[in-house]
Amino acid sequence: MKSKFFKSILSASVTLMLISGSTISASTEKKDSYVEKKGITIEYFGHSSFGISDSEGMKIVADPYNPVADPDPSVPILGYTFPSISTQILTVSHNHFDHNNVAALQSYEKLIFANTGKFTSGDIKVEGILSNHYYIEGSERGTNTIYTYEINGIRVCHLGDLGHELSQEQIEGIGQVDVLMIPVGGTYTINSEEAIRVVNSINPKVVIPMHYGTEASNPLFALMGSELAPVDTFTSMIQLEGWKIKSIDNLTLTRQMLDTMKSKKVFVLNYN
């Protein structure tokens, strides 16, 4: 009798353990899928243009370029091929041909064209902060808008064609940043040394360089006055400050990954 009783208790305990294990497994699976859904993937389209997507599709595109600076066929093209895509939000940092080609998109729901202030689209928050383009021979190239995006709990900052180090007011306006997209090629923007000082002033967890010289872009910029410095100039310098360098096609991040990241990283994205 006692043996049957203990067998019943044991059987009930095992059943309970199995049920609990199933519940924990289901809960973990649900949590993992939630984290994956709430992550972002960053693609590099070349020059200063990026796409930020999540599991629901393309959410943000920044600075689409026009490969043709001049209709004269003797003038080299920019050298990148912009993809055929649509997006929820399209931002343009300033009105130059290599950043303002709105027509390159198949469609978009919200256009923010060199505008400062705060904007929302669905759950995504965008803020534009005024800055300046590069100064050359005493003349100013115009203004530039820095954009910060808050998407799925991750804050991304695109500096556009920033031509100077940031003021304290601009740093405070940008706020805490997880991912910083920063020009590093010089000539028309800040150079590598200035970019590192800007990185240190913002203190992001991840840096993605942009607006640097490549075999695709330098023929055009050489014709315009000067080639841009290659990305290696920047990465070799910032690596000396302890940053880890990695070259990849696309970058996928979640809030959890950023919170547990043990070292600061520079991701050089291959352009698609």
C-alpha positions in Angstrom: 0.0 0.0 0.0 2.8 2.4 1.0 4.7 1.4 -2.1 1.8 2.3 -4.3 1.4 5.6 -2.5 5.1 6.5 -3.1 4.9 5.5 -6.7 1.9 7.8 -7.1 3.7 10.7 -5.5 6.8 10.0 -7.7 4.7 9.8 -10.8 2.9 13.1 -10.0 6.3 14.8 -9.3 7.8 13.7 -12.6 4.6 14.9 -14.4 4.9 18.2 -12.7 8.6 18.5 -13.6 7.8 17.7 -17.2 5.0 20.3 -17.3 7.3 22.9 -15.6 10.1 22.1 -18.0 7.8 22.6 -20.9 6.5 25.9 -19.5 10.1 27.1 -19.0 11.1 26.0 -22.5 8.0 27.7 -24.1 8.7 30.8 -22.1 12.3 30.9 -23.1 11.4 30.3 -26.8 8.8 33.1 -26.6 11.4 35.5 -25.0 14.0 34.6 -27.7 11.6 35.2 -30.5 10.6 38.5 -29.0 14.2 39.6 -28.7 14.9 38.6 -32.3 11.8 40.4 -33.5 12.9 43.5 -31.7 16.4 43.6 -33.1 17.6 45.6 -36.1 19.7 44.9 -39.2 21.8 47.6 -40.7 22.8 47.5 -44.4 25.3 49.8 -46.1 24.4 51.0 -49.6 27.6 52.9 -50.1 28.9 56.4 -49.4 26.7 57.7 -46.5 23.6 55.7 -47.2 22.2 53.0 -44.9 19.1 51.0 -44.4 17.8 49.9 -41.0 15.3 47.1 -41.0 13.7 44.7 -38.5 11.6 41.6 -38.9 8.7 43.6 -40.3 10.8 45.1 -43.1 12.8 48.3 -44.0 12.1 51.0 -41.5 14.7 53.7 -42.1 16.8 54.8 -45.1 19.4 57.6 -44.7 21.0 59.8 -47.4 20.3 58.0 -50.7 22.8 59.2 -53.4 22.6 60.0 -57.1 25.5 58.3 -58.9 25.5 61.0 -61.5 27.0 64.4 -60.4 26.9 65.8 -63.9 25.0 64.5 -67.0 28.2 64.9 -69.0 29.3 61.3 -69.8 32.9 62.2 -69.4 32.3 62.8 -65.7 32.8 59.7 -63.6 29.8 58.4 -61.6 29.8 57.9 -57.9 30.3 54.2 -58.5 27.7 52.6 -56.1 24.4 51.1 -57.2 21.5 52.0 -55.0 19.0 49.1 -54.4 15.4 49.0 -55.4 13.7 49.4 -52.0 10.9 51.1 -50.1 11.0 52.3 -46.5 8.9 53.7 -43.7 11.1 56.7 -43.0 13.5 58.5 -45.3 16.0 61.0 -44.0 18.3 63.4 -45.9 21.0 65.2 -44.0 21.6 68.0 -46.6 20.8 68.9 -50.2 23.8 67.6 -52.1 23.6 65.1 -55.0 25.4 62.4 -53.1 22.9 62.5 -50.2 19.6 63.8 -51.5 18.3 61.4 -54.2 14.8 60.9 -52.8 13.7 59.5 -56.2 16.0 56.5 -55.7 13.4 55.0 -53.4 10.5 53.1 -54.8 8.3 54.6 -52.0 8.4 55.9 -48.5 5.8 56.8 -45.9 7.6 59.8 -44.2 10.3 62.1 -45.6 12.4 64.2 -43.3 14.5 66.4 -45.6 17.2 68.3 -43.7 14.7 69.2 -41.0 15.5 69.7 -37.4 13.2 68.9 -34.5 11.4 65.8 -33.2 9.5 63.4 -35.4 7.6 60.1 -34.9 6.4 57.4 -37.3 4.7 54.5 -35.6 7.0 53.4 -32.7 10.1 55.0 -34.2 11.4 58.3 -32.9 13.6 60.6 -35.0 15.4 63.9 -34.0 17.2 66.2 -36.3 20.0 68.5 -34.9 21.6 71.3 -36.8 25.3 71.3 -37.6 27.6 72.6 -40.3 29.1 71.1 -43.4 32.8 71.6 -44.1 34.5 75.0 -44.4 36.9 75.4 -47.3 38.9 78.5 -48.3 36.8 80.7 -46.1 33.5 79.7 -47.6 30.9 77.5 -45.9 29.4 74.5 -47.7 26.0 75.0 -45.9 24.3 73.3 -43.1 24.1 69.6 -42.2 21.4 67.8 -40.1 22.4 65.1 -37.7 19.7 62.5 -37.2 19.2 60.2 -34.2 16.8 57.3 -34.6 15.2 55.3 -31.7 14.0 51.9 -33.0 13.2 48.8 -31.0 15.0 50.2 -27.9 18.2 50.9 -29.9 19.5 54.4 -30.5 21.3 55.0 -33.8 22.9 58.4 -34.8 23.8 59.3 -38.4 26.1 62.4 -38.5 25.6 63.1 -42.2 28.4 65.3 -43.7 29.6 66.7 -40.4 32.4 69.1 -41.0 33.4 70.0 -37.4 33.7 68.7 -33.9 30.6 68.9 -31.8 29.6 71.6 -29.3 28.5 70.6 -25.9 24.9 71.6 -26.8 25.0 69.3 -29.8 26.5 66.4 -27.8 23.7 66.8 -25.2 21.1 67.0 -28.0 22.3 63.7 -29.5 22.2 62.1 -26.1 23.1 58.4 -25.4 23.9 56.5 -28.6 24.3 52.8 -29.2 25.4 53.0 -32.9 27.2 55.9 -34.4 27.5 56.3 -38.2 30.3 58.8 -38.8 32.1 60.3 -41.8 35.9 59.7 -41.8 37.2 60.5 -45.2 38.1 64.2 -44.7 38.2 66.8 -47.5 34.4 67.4 -47.4 33.8 66.2 -43.8 35.8 65.6 -40.6 38.9 63.5 -41.1 40.0 60.4 -39.1 41.6 62.3 -36.2 38.6 64.6 -35.8 36.2 61.6 -36.2 37.9 59.9 -33.3 37.5 62.9 -31.1 33.8 63.0 -32.1 33.5 59.3 -31.2 35.0 60.0 -27.8 32.6 62.9 -27.2 29.5 60.8 -28.0 30.8 57.5 -26.5 28.8 55.0 -28.5 29.1 51.2 -28.2 29.3 50.6 -31.9 30.8 52.8 -34.7 30.2 52.4 -38.4 32.4 54.6 -40.6 31.0 56.2 -43.8 31.9 58.8 -46.5 35.4 57.5 -47.1 37.3 56.8 -50.3 36.9 53.5 -52.2 37.7 52.3 -55.7 34.1 53.0 -56.6 33.9 56.6 -55.3 37.4 58.1 -55.7 37.4 58.7 -59.5 34.5 61.2 -59.0 35.9 62.9 -55.9 39.4 63.2 -57.5 37.7 65.1 -60.4 35.9 67.3 -57.9 39.1 68.3 -56.2 40.4 65.6 -53.9 40.1 62.0 -53.1 38.7 60.9 -49.8 40.9 59.0 -47.3 40.3 55.2 -47.2 38.6 53.7 -44.2 41.8 52.0 -43.1 43.2 55.4 -42.1 40.4 55.6 -39.5 40.4 52.0 -38.4 44.2 51.8 -37.9 44.0 54.9 -35.6 41.0 54.0 -33.5 42.3 50.5 -33.0 45.2 52.0 -31.1 42.6 53.2 -28.6 41.3 49.7 -27.9 38.4 49.4 -30.3 37.9 46.1 -32.0 37.6 46.2 -35.8 35.4 43.8 -37.8 34.4 43.8 -41.5 31.0 42.3 -42.3 28.2 42.4 -44.9 25.2 43.4 -42.7 25.1 44.1 -38.9 22.3 42.6 -36.8 21.9 43.9 -33.2 19.5 43.5 -30.3 19.2 45.4 -27.1 20.5 42.3 -25.3 23.6 42.1 -27.5 24.4 45.7 -26.9 23.9 45.5 -23.1 26.3 42.4 -22.9 28.9 43.7 -25.3 32.3 43.4 -23.6 34.3 45.7 -25.9 33.6 48.6 -28.1 33.5 47.7 -31.8 33.9 49.3 -35.2 32.0 47.5 -37.9 33.2 48.3 -41.5 30.2 47.3 -43.6 30.6 46.0 -47.1 28.4 48.0 -49.4 25.6 46.1 -51.1 
